[in-house]
């Protein structure tokens, strides 16, 4: 269908409201890109999914996609060998956990929500990847000490040595013989080296390497000679730690790359399910209902520049909207309309004074027909009937 006519009917505003109910970027994109289809089976499937989602969220309001994230940027980078960060892996694992939980929940409710369960069955469980990330990355998005035996060894030695350096420096800044030369009794770092603040005039009183000077020049930061060798070993261990962390990240990145297609498929499925949940939430907000679909090969024309008319050509089915409301107007104040078109007549002429509601009526008819073919419920009474139109056209305004 021509986007020009869909804009005239303000479908873009409807889709923006729909997108506001989505939970992550992948489903929001789908909401904004939603277009009406003319395939009867697809429309019926979409409508059934929306109806099932309304019932599901009514009975199990806690159901959602959990902590799922849009992983497409991660899989894209992994495919080209770009190193992923620890936080990226945490998001991947959270998404896998959420997807697995949703798949199993909908699987248990297969008889009640068969369409949604069929969607969820496309989620790919990746226990090997999930477990590998869980072992290597903690809940704070950091590489865990036990990510590898080598990393555990390095960090144990590093923590022990840092403790020895801190103890030695603490004794130095609190000793009676040296405390008088200390600007402040603190231990800090400069360029990765542990240093203490010494009064500038006391330079040389404590042998060491000067690593920095305060802006005023009143304080110098020295690494006492007593800890230089230990400081050198700390730096060696820190470099070894960085190399081992990088090795672990590359190994995990390669594992993500190997499962990239499955991860993308899972994100796609989560996006489709979240879109169904968003349609359900939008339906509830609109007080919407699933329309009865009439299958036909029709064209709906809404209005023109001179007269306010609606016509159905080659009518084989009826449009019957019962107490329909324009979905962009306040439901507590909009005046419902009942419109029937087709069957015994194929042209409807609407007359009346300015601001009498003619244009709103035309837009309501056209927009609800478009919404139905997008799989959205319509704000009308149960029993409302909408044909499946092969074309929808609108010429609205002066």
Buried (B, 14 or more C-beta within 10 A) or exposed (E): BEEEBBEBBBBEEBBEBBBEBBBBBBBBBBBEEBEBBBEBEEBBBBBBBBBBBBBBBEEEEEBBBBBBBBBBEBBEBBBEEEEBBBEBBBBBBBBBBBBBBBBEBBEEBEEEBBBBBEBBEBBBBBEEBBEBBBBBBBEEEBBBBEBBEBBBBBBEBBEEBBEBBEEBBBEBBEEEEBEEBBBEEEBBEBEEBBBBBBBEEBBEBBEBEEBBBEEEEEBBBBBBEBBBEBBEBBEEBBEBBEEBBEBBBEEBBEBBBBBBEBBBBBBBBBBBBBBBBBBBBBBBBBEBBBBBBBEBBBBBBBBBEEEBBBBBEEBEBBBBBBBBBBBBBEEEEBEBBEBBBBEEEBEBEBEEEEEEBBBBBBBBBBBBBBBBBBBBBBBBBEEBBBBBBBBBBBBBEE
